[in-house]
Amino acid sequence: MTALPRSARIRTIQVTALALLVLSGVVNYIDRATLAVANPLISQDLGFSPSEMGLLLSAFLWAYAFAQLPAGALVDRLGPRLMLSLSLGLWSLAQAVGGLVQGFTQFFAIRMVLGLGEAPQFPTSARIVRDWFNVRLRGTATGIWNCSSTLGTAISVPVLTFLMLSFGWRWMFAIMGIFGLAVAIAFYALHRNPAEIRLTGEERAYLTEGDAAGTGGGVTWAEWKRLFGFRTTWGMIFGFFGVIYVTWIYNSWLPVYLEKDRHLSIASTGIGAAIPFLCGVVGSILGGRLNDWLVTRGMSPMNSRKYPMAGAMVATAGFTTLAALTPSITIAVGAISISLFLLYIASTSAWAMAPVAAPANTTASLGAMQNFGGYVGGALAPMVTGFILQDTGSFTFALLVGAAVALVAAVGYVLIVRDPIPASDATFAGTDLPVAAQ
């Protein structure tokens, strides 16, 4: 099949959309990293134990996880422009207020509001890719916006460390909240949904090439609920649990790990923790390119996501084990860097699955369901790690648990994820049947 042409206007919309998604995603991850970076100073200032810090780190993640389910449906129903603008405003206000807290209960509540506000970010991104990118470019586009998560984390460590040492951890929270509000205004002013632009016939043909007919419009409750009847949905949920579990061991505890287990100074930690996450940026972009390259080589869009994701998770298990067991700080940082590189190949492949596995009007919904599973794992990771650290005084066993989770998730993903989910008005012949029918 000959590739359909892309107009100059569509190209401009795509570039603008990706720039806004990367910027908002970077802010998203810097904001969620503030507690991890300021962990030693906050615990000292407010008298929090390691287990209490683990609970605080998990508070954001539990709220973020359970907010995914309604967030994805709202994105598909109301559109990305409104939902991401509102969510950016909400989480930025929560971030700013975080600089005023005085105790554990207040901090816990603010972190939960932050999680609720951030929930629509990545389901929105998946829907924007489905809305504005041809099927041959959706992997690359996903890799670009998904790199914002690891880029934001990499930037967060040196930037937040500078703000914290220069102005204190409370002003660090306030400054980031104000910046996020500015990004929310910019997104609403610059982004548009397809329904808000008069597209030509050629432009619509380019955007919908390869998509099932009759899958436009807002999602209904019946269509949303129906997604849970397919094994592909559950495989995506299960596999992403492992991806985000291991990612959040590093996201939430890497600075403390480098200080406590590897005995680096705070200043050295800012540099040492940035290196692995910069490797994640490369992994995210290359993962998306790999997905699209495999499609051009004749692999189905589903398998072009499925096998890179699973393979990257198996390798992640090996390098996380190496990081846990090596006595060398150099080898440990190198192994963690490779693990983050692989984790973001897996993460991009998983997110790139949503625009090819779901009918168009349920793309954000399916992506959010996957992200829900991921952040159940993400919420457990800092909490479990905190309790292991308190009991053993070391991160070794926590990293080994992460390696085991990665391996199990990879196997489950291969065995459970199969065919795309058909539109609600399609027949089930030749497609992934509902779980009840299998």
C-alpha positions in Angstrom: 0.0 0.0 0.0 1.4 3.4 -1.0 1.8 5.8 1.9 -0.7 8.7 1.8 0.8 12.2 1.7 1.0 14.5 4.7 0.0 18.2 4.2 2.1 21.0 5.6 -0.7 21.9 8.0 -0.9 18.4 9.4 2.9 18.4 9.8 2.8 21.8 11.7 0.0 20.4 14.0 2.0 17.3 14.7 5.2 19.2 15.6 3.2 21.6 17.8 1.3 18.8 19.5 4.5 16.8 20.3 6.3 19.9 21.6 3.4 20.6 24.0 3.2 17.0 25.1 7.0 16.8 25.7 6.9 20.1 27.7 3.8 19.1 29.8 5.2 15.6 30.3 8.6 17.0 31.5 6.7 19.2 34.0 4.6 16.2 35.0 7.7 14.2 35.9 9.6 17.0 37.5 6.6 17.7 39.8 6.2 14.1 40.9 10.0 13.9 41.5 10.1 16.8 44.0 9.4 14.6 47.0 12.0 12.0 45.9 14.7 14.6 45.4 14.0 16.4 48.6 13.5 13.1 50.5 16.5 13.5 52.9 15.8 17.2 53.8 12.0 16.7 54.2 12.4 13.7 56.4 14.9 15.5 58.5 12.8 18.7 58.7 9.5 17.1 59.4 10.7 14.0 61.2 9.5 11.3 58.8 10.7 7.7 59.0 11.7 5.7 55.9 8.4 3.8 56.0 6.5 7.1 56.2 8.4 8.5 53.3 7.6 5.3 51.3 3.9 5.9 52.1 4.1 9.5 51.0 5.8 8.5 47.7 3.0 5.9 47.2 0.2 8.4 48.0 0.7 10.1 44.7 0.8 6.8 42.9 -2.3 5.2 44.4 -4.3 8.3 43.5 -2.7 8.4 40.0 -3.5 4.8 39.4 -7.1 4.8 40.3 -7.8 8.1 38.6 -6.6 6.5 35.4 -9.9 4.7 34.7 -12.2 7.8 34.7 -9.5 10.0 33.3 -9.1 7.9 30.1 -12.9 7.9 29.5 -13.1 11.7 30.1 -10.3 12.3 27.6 -12.2 10.2 25.0 -15.4 11.9 25.9 -14.4 15.6 26.3 -11.3 15.7 24.1 -7.6 16.1 24.9 -7.5 19.9 24.7 -9.8 20.6 27.7 -8.8 17.6 29.8 -5.1 18.2 29.7 -5.4 21.9 30.3 -7.6 21.3 33.4 -5.4 18.5 34.7 -2.3 20.6 34.3 -3.9 23.5 36.3 -5.0 21.1 39.1 -1.7 19.4 39.6 0.2 22.6 39.4 -1.9 24.2 42.2 -1.3 21.1 44.3 2.4 21.3 43.7 2.5 25.0 44.7 0.5 24.2 47.9 3.0 21.4 48.7 5.5 24.0 49.8 3.2 25.0 52.7 2.5 21.7 54.4 3.5 21.2 58.1 2.8 17.5 58.7 2.3 14.0 57.4 -1.4 14.1 56.9 -1.3 17.4 54.9 1.6 16.1 52.8 -0.3 12.8 52.1 -3.4 14.7 51.0 -1.5 17.1 48.7 0.3 14.2 47.0 -3.0 12.5 46.4 -4.4 15.6 44.7 -1.2 15.8 42.6 -1.8 12.2 41.5 -5.5 13.0 40.5 -4.4 16.0 38.5 -1.6 14.2 36.6 -3.7 11.2 35.7 -4.9 12.4 32.2 -1.4 13.3 30.9 -0.4 10.1 29.2 -3.9 8.8 28.1 -4.3 12.2 26.5 -0.9 11.8 24.7 -2.0 8.4 23.3 -5.2 9.9 22.1 -3.5 12.8 20.4 -1.2 10.4 18.6 -4.2 8.5 17.4 -5.9 11.7 16.3 -3.1 13.4 14.5 -0.6 10.7 13.3 -0.8 8.2 10.5 -0.4 4.6 11.6 3.1 4.4 10.2 4.3 7.2 12.5 2.5 6.4 15.7 5.4 4.5 17.2 7.9 7.3 16.6 5.4 9.9 17.9 4.8 7.9 21.0 8.5 7.5 21.6 9.0 11.3 21.4 6.2 12.2 23.9 7.0 9.2 26.1 10.7 10.4 26.4 9.3 13.3 28.4 8.9 11.1 31.4 12.5 10.1 31.6 13.8 13.5 30.3 11.7 15.1 33.1 13.2 12.8 35.7 16.7 13.4 34.4 16.3 17.1 34.4 14.5 17.0 37.8 17.5 15.8 39.8 20.0 18.6 38.9 17.3 21.3 38.5 15.4 20.5 41.7 18.7 20.0 43.6 19.7 23.5 42.5 16.4 25.0 43.5 16.4 23.2 46.8 19.9 24.1 47.8 19.4 27.7 46.6 15.9 28.5 48.0 14.9 25.6 50.2 12.6 22.7 49.5 9.4 24.7 50.1 10.1 27.3 47.5 11.2 24.5 45.2 7.6 23.2 45.3 6.1 26.7 44.8 8.3 27.6 41.8 7.4 24.4 39.9 3.7 24.9 40.6 3.8 28.4 39.1 5.6 27.2 36.0 3.1 24.4 35.5 0.2 26.9 35.5 1.9 28.7 32.6 2.2 25.5 30.6 -1.5 24.8 31.2 -2.4 28.1 29.6 -0.1 27.5 26.7 -1.6 24.1 26.0 -5.1 25.4 25.8 -4.1 28.3 23.6 -2.1 26.3 21.1 -3.6 22.8 20.8 -6.8 21.8 18.9 -8.8 18.6 18.6 -9.5 17.4 15.1 -13.2 18.3 15.4 -12.1 22.0 16.0 -10.4 22.2 12.6 -11.9 22.0 9.2 -9.9 19.2 7.6 -9.7 18.4 3.9 -10.7 14.9 2.6 -7.1 14.1 1.9 -6.1 15.1 5.4 -8.8 12.9 6.9 -7.7 10.0 4.7 -4.1 10.4 5.9 -5.1 10.5 9.6 -7.5 7.5 9.4 -5.5 5.2 7.1 -5.6 1.7 8.5 -8.2 2.5 11.2 -11.5 0.6 11.5 -14.5 2.4 10.1 -17.1 3.8 12.4 -14.9 4.3 15.5 -15.0 8.1 15.8 -16.8 10.3 18.3 -17.0 10.1 22.0 -16.8 6.9 24.0 -19.9 5.5 25.6 -20.1 3.8 28.9 -20.9 0.5 27.2 -17.9 0.8 24.9 -15.6 1.7 27.8 -16.9 -1.2 30.0 -16.6 -3.6 27.0 -12.8 -3.2 26.8 -12.5 -5.3 30.0 -13.9 -8.2 28.2 -10.8 -8.7 26.0 -7.6 -10.6 27.0 -5.5 -8.0 25.2 -6.7 -5.4 27.7 -5.7 -7.6 30.6 -2.4 -8.5 29.1 -1.6 -4.8 28.6 -2.5 -4.1 32.3 -0.5 -7.0 33.6 2.6 -6.2 31.5 2.6 -2.6 32.3 2.5 -3.4 36.0 6.0 -4.8 35.7 7.3 -1.9 33.6 6.2 0.8 36.0 7.0 -1.2 39.2 10.7 -1.3 38.2 10.7 2.2 36.8 9.4 3.6 40.1 12.0 1.8 42.2 14.4 4.0 40.4 12.2 7.1 40.1 11.4 7.2 43.8 14.5 5.8 45.5 17.5 6.3 43.2 18.9 9.5 44.9 18.6 7.9 48.3 20.2 4.6 46.9 23.2 6.5 45.6 23.6 8.4 48.9 23.0 5.6 51.3 24.2 2.4 49.6 26.8 3.9 47.3 27.9 6.8 49.6 27.7 9.7 47.1 27.3 13.3 48.2 24.1 15.2 47.5 25.8 17.2 44.7 27.3 14.0 43.2 23.9 12.3 43.4 22.4 15.0 41.2 24.8 14.1 38.4 24.9 10.3 39.0 21.1 10.0 39.1 20.7 12.0 35.9 22.8 9.7 33.7 20.5 6.6 33.8 17.4 8.8 33.0 19.2 10.4 30.1 19.7 6.8 28.8 16.0 6.4 29.2 15.4 9.3 26.8 17.4 7.4 24.1 15.6 4.2 24.8 12.2 5.9 24.5 12.9 7.4 21.1 14.6 4.3 19.7 11.8 2.1 21.0 9.3 4.1 19.0 11.5 4.1 15.9 11.9 0.3 16.3 8.1 -0.2 16.5 7.6 1.7 13.2 10.6 0.1 11.5 9.2 -3.4 12.3 5.9 -2.4 10.7 7.6 -1.3 7.5 9.4 -4.7 7.5 6.0 -6.4 7.4 5.4 -7.2 11.1 1.9 -6.5 12.3 1.4 -3.3 14.3 0.5 -5.4 17.4 3.6 -7.7 17.3 5.9 -4.7 16.5 5.0 -3.5 20.0 4.6 -6.8 21.8 7.9 -8.4 21.2 10.2 -5.4 21.8 8.4 -4.7 25.0 8.7 -8.3 26.3 12.4 -8.6 25.2 13.3 -5.3 26.9 11.8 -6.5 30.1 13.7 -9.8 30.2 16.9 -7.9 29.7 15.9 -5.3 32.4 15.6 -8.2 34.8 19.2 -9.2 34.1 20.7 -5.8 34.5 18.7 -4.9 37.6 20.0 -8.1 39.2 23.6 -7.0 38.2 23.0 -3.6 39.8 21.9 -5.3 43.0 24.8 -7.6 43.3 27.9 -5.8 42.1 30.2 -4.2 44.6 31.3 -1.6 42.1 29.5 1.8 42.0 30.6 2.3 38.3 29.1 -1.1 37.3 26.0 -0.4 39.4 25.3 3.0 37.7 26.1 1.4 34.3 23.6 -1.4 34.9 21.0 1.0 36.1 21.5 3.1 33.0 21.0 0.1 30.7 18.0 -0.9 32.8 16.4 2.5 32.3 17.3 2.4 28.6 15.5 -0.9 28.3 12.6 0.1 30.5 11.8 3.0 28.2 11.9 0.8 25.1 9.3 -1.3 26.9 7.3 1.7 28.1 7.2 3.3 24.6 6.2 -0.1 23.0 3.5 -0.5 25.6 2.1 3.0 25.0 2.4 2.6 21.2 0.2 -0.5 21.6 -2.9 1.6 22.6 -3.3 3.4 19.3 -3.2 0.2 17.4 -5.0 -2.1 19.8 -8.1 0.0 20.5 -10.9 1.4 18.3 -10.1 5.1 17.8 -12.7 6.5 20.2 -11.4 4.3 23.0 -7.7 4.9 22.6 -7.3 7.0 25.7 -9.6 4.7 27.7 -7.5 1.6 26.8 -4.2 3.5 27.4 -5.6 4.6 30.8 -6.5 1.0 31.8 -3.0 -0.1 30.9 -1.6 2.8 32.9 -3.9 1.9 35.8 -2.2 -1.5 36.0 1.2 0.1 35.6 0.7 2.5 38.5 -0.7 -0.1 40.8 2.8 -1.5 40.4 4.2 2.0 40.6 2.4 2.6 43.9 3.6 -0.7 45.4 7.2 -0.2 44.4 8.2 2.8 46.6 6.2 1.4 49.5 7.6 -2.1 49.3 11.1 -0.7 48.8 10.7 1.6 51.8 9.7 -1.3 54.1 12.6 -3.5 52.7 15.1 -0.6 53.3 13.8 -0.2 56.9 14.0 -3.9 57.6 17.4 -4.7 55.9 19.2 -1.3 55.7 20.0 -2.0 52.1 18.4 -1.8 48.6 19.8 -5.2 47.4 16.7 -7.3 48.1 14.4 -4.5 46.7 16.2 -4.5 43.4 16.1 -8.3 43.2 12.3 -8.2 43.8 12.1 -5.7 40.9 14.0 -8.0 38.6 11.6 -10.9 39.4 8.6 -8.7 38.7 10.1 -7.6 35.3 10.6 -11.2 34.2 7.1 -12.4 35.2 5.6 -9.3 33.5 7.4 -10.1 30.2 6.2 -13.7 30.1 2.7 -12.7 30.9 2.6 -10.0 28.2 3.7 -12.5 25.5 1.2 -15.1 26.6 -1.9 -12.8 27.1 -1.7 -10.0 24.5 -2.9 -11.1 21.1 -5.1 -9.3 18.5 -6.5 -5.7 18.3 -9.8 -5.1 20.0 -12.6 -4.8 17.4 -15.0 -1.9 17.3 -18.3 -2.5 19.1 -20.2 -2.9 15.8 -17.7 -5.3 14.3 -18.0 -9.1 14.2 -15.6 -11.2 16.2 -14.6 -13.3 13.3 -10.8 -13.4 13.0 -10.3 -11.0 16.0 -9.5 -11.2 19.7 -12.5 -12.8 21.3 -13.9 -11.6 24.6 -12.5 -13.5 27.6 -15.9 -15.0 28.3 -15.9 -16.5 24.8 -12.5 -18.0 24.9 
